Amino acid sequence: MTTNAKPEAPHHRNLNCYKHFNCRLPECVARYSAYRRRVHRQQGYGTWQPFVDAEPVRRHLQLLDEYGISFEQTARLAGLKATVVAGLLYPMGSRGIKQRLRAETADKILAVKPVPENLNELRPIDATGTRRRLQALVAIGFPFLRLGEHLPIHPNQVHYVASGRRVQVKTARAVAALYDQLWNQNPADYGIRPATSLKVKRYAASKGWAPPAAWDDDTIDDPTAQPDLGEHTPRFIALAENALELEKSQGYTRQQAADRLEVSKEALQQAIGRYRAMQQTAA
């Protein structure tokens, strides 16, 4: 005996499970009810527009593609089928390129921003920041092979990444996380012998590689930035000390201090974090 029961919904992120899979989970029913209330309200005001012009969305997809986020990756991030997004860029059968789409679909695509977090982890990107982070860790005594134990590549390949021009996103992310963990640490605390540490430090010095203290978090990925090798106070120290003084003496909030110092709040937070970590290490 066979049944005509509908298959299980693949996910419960939008209205599809309620409409097409007969899903009646409380949260899905609530989502659909909220949608219907919004529709009725907009219909009453005469503002109901279920479809919108596709051109702004198409331009956004082109912007994402230029940044390195493919339409397939955009579809995954937006919770949409790849064919839905592809139809905005390429002719689909005899219908041609879509000229209109549902407003909620447009909102989901427009919500995908051109930021590093949204890049496909296998995509090659500029290796400037990755290269500098690895070189900086070697400059304070961490051998390539030991660093490689914590990265998604073979340890023998770390040396090539440290001098390369392109790197996969997943490797860049892993190196950044490792750098944040080790930049102010003593290699001896990780079981690295002093003689080994001294050897890799000399190697880094012969290559002219800058240590972590020479780089600021907001410039280490900038190909045009130059390391501060000690001629001046490192920028992160200056930012942190100036911000903390503004907060203490003039009652500035962290955002106000960032605005005064002409940096983002995130960059200032990172500078203060590095400054306090440095003080704790020195204590």
N, C-alpha and C positions, 0 to 999 in steps of 0.2 A: 504494500500500500504506500502510495506516495502522497506527499503533502505539498501545498503551495505556499508554505511559510516563507516569508521574505528573509533574505540573508542578513546576517549581523552587519550593522553599520560599521564602516572602516574606521570612523572616528566620530567624536561628538563635539567638534569645534564650531559648527555652524548649524544652519537650519536643515541641511540635507538629510541628517539622520531622522528628523521628525517628519519631513515631507516625503521622503523616498524609501525609508526603511521602517516606518511605523514605530520609531523609537518613542518611548514614553517615560524615559528617565526624568525625575523631577526637574533637574537643571535644564534639560532640553525642552521640556514643556514650558518652563518659565521663560527661556530664551524666545521660543516661538510666540508666547503670549505677549511679551514685551514688543516683539516685532509687529504683531497685529495691532497693538495699541498705537504704536508709532505711525503705522500706515493709516489707520482710521483718523488719527489726529491731523496728519498732514493732508489727507483727503478733505477733511472738514475745512481746513484753512486754504485749500486750493493750491497747496505747495507740493503735492505728491508727484515725484519724478522718479519712477522706478529705473529709468534708463538715462544715462548721461553720455555726453560726447566722449569718444575714445581718444581723441587727439592728445589731450593733456597726459593721459595715462601712457600713451605711446611714447611721448617725449620723455616721460619719467623712466620708462623701460630702456630707452636709448641711453639716458644718463647713467643708469645702473650698469649697462653693458660696457660703457666707456670706462667706468670705474673698475670693472672686472667681475661684476655679478651677472651671470648669464640668466636668460629668461627661465631656464629650468630651475636654477637656484632660487630665483624670485618666486616661482610657483611653490616650491617647497616651503619657503619662509612665510608665504602668504596663506598656506593651507589650501592651495588650489591645484587643479589638474594642470599639467604642463600644456595640454592642448588648448586650455582656456586662454592662457597667456600667449601662446604661440599665435593664436588667431588674431591677436592685436598687431602682430608684426608681419605675418606671412599669409598669403591667400590660402584658404582652407577649402579645397574642392572648387565648386562653381560659385561659392558665395563671396569670394574675394576677402579682403582684409576687413575685419570688423570696424564699423564706424560708430557703434554705440554698444554700451555694456551696462550691466546692472550697477546701481550706485554702490551697493555693498561690496561688489567685486572690485570696483575702482578704488574704494577706500582701503581695501586690503593690500592692493598693489602699491598704492601711494604711501602706505605705512612702512614699506620696505625702504630703508635709507642706505645711501652709499657710505657705509662705515666698515672698518676692517672686520668687525664681528660678523658681518653678513657674507663675507667672501667664502666661497667653497674652499674647504681645507686642502684640496689638492691643487689649487690654482697657483702658478708661479707668480711671485711678486718681487719687487725690488728688495735686495738683501742688505741694504745699508745698515739698518738698525740691528738685524741679526748678526751681521759680521762684526759690528762694533761691540755688541754685548759679549760675544764669544771671546774676542780679542781682549776685552777688558777683564774678563774672568781669568784668562791665562796670565794677564799682566800682574795679577795679585797672587798667582801661584797655583791655579787649578789646571791640571793637565787635560789635554783634549780627550784622552781615553776615559778619564773619570767623568768628564762632562757628558760624554756620549752615552754613558750608562743611564742617563735620565732623559734621553731624547729619542724621538721616533725614527731614528736613522742608525745605521751601524756605527759603532764608536770610531772605526777607522775612517769614516767619512766626515767627521766633525772638522778635521783640518781643512778639507776642501770647502766646506760651508763657510768657514771663517775667512776665506779669501775669494768666495764666489760673488757673482753679481745678481743671481736670481735664486730664490728659495721657495719651497712650497709653504702655503699659509700655515699648515699644521706644524711644520718645523719652526717657523717664525714664532708662532704662539708658544710652543714648548720652550724655545730658547728665552723668550721674554719672561715666562714664568720662572724658569731656572735662575735667570739673572736677578729677578726680584728677590729670590730666596738667598742668593749667595753673594751679592755685590759687596756686603759689609761683613762677610764671614772670614774666619781664619781657616785656611786649608787644613791646618793640623787638626782642627776639630772634626774633620771628615776623614781622618785616617791617612792623610797625605804626608809623607815624610818630609822633614825640612829640606833635605838634600834635593829631593825631587821638586819641591816647590821652588827652591832657589834656581834650579836648572831651567824650569819653564819661565820663571820671571826674567832670567837673562835672555832667553830666546825671544820673549815678547819685547824686551828693551831693544834687542838688535833689529827688530822689525819696526820699531817706533810706535808700538801699540799703546794706546792711552788706557789708564786704569779707570774704574768706575767713577771715582771722584772727579774726573775731568769732564764727565758728561752730565747734562741735565735730562730729566725724563721727558721734557717737552721738546728737546732738540736732537736727541740721540738718533732718531729716525730720519732727520732732515739731512739730505745729501750735501747741502751747502754749509751746514754747521761745522765748526771747528772745535776741537777739545781744548779745555782750559787746563794747561799743564802746570799750573801753580804760580803763574805770574800775577794772578788776581784771585780774590776769594771766589770759590766755586759759586755759580749762580744760584744753585738750590739753597746754599747757606745764606746768601744775601737775601733771597726772597723770603725764606723762613724767618730770619731774624727781623726783617723789616715788618712782615705781616704780624708777627707775635707782638712786636712793640706797638703797632697801630691798635691792635686789639686790647692790649693792656693799658696803654696810656690814654687812648682816645675813644675806647669803647666800640671800635669797628667790629662789625660782623665779619665772618670769613669771606662772604661774597663782596662786601664793601672793600675789604682789604685787597681782594683779587682785582677789583675794578680800579682801585687806586694804583696798584702796581702793574696794571695793564697786562694781566695774564688771566687765563681761565681759572675758575674755582677748582676744577679738577687738577690742573697743573700745580696750583698753590698747595692743595692737599698733599700731593705727591712730594713736593719739596719739603713741606713740614714733616711728613712721615720719614723721609730720608734723614732729615736733620736730627730728629729725635732718636732715630735708630743709631745714628752716628754717635750721639751723646751717650747713649746707653752702652755702646760698645767700648767707648773710651773710659767709662766710669769704672 
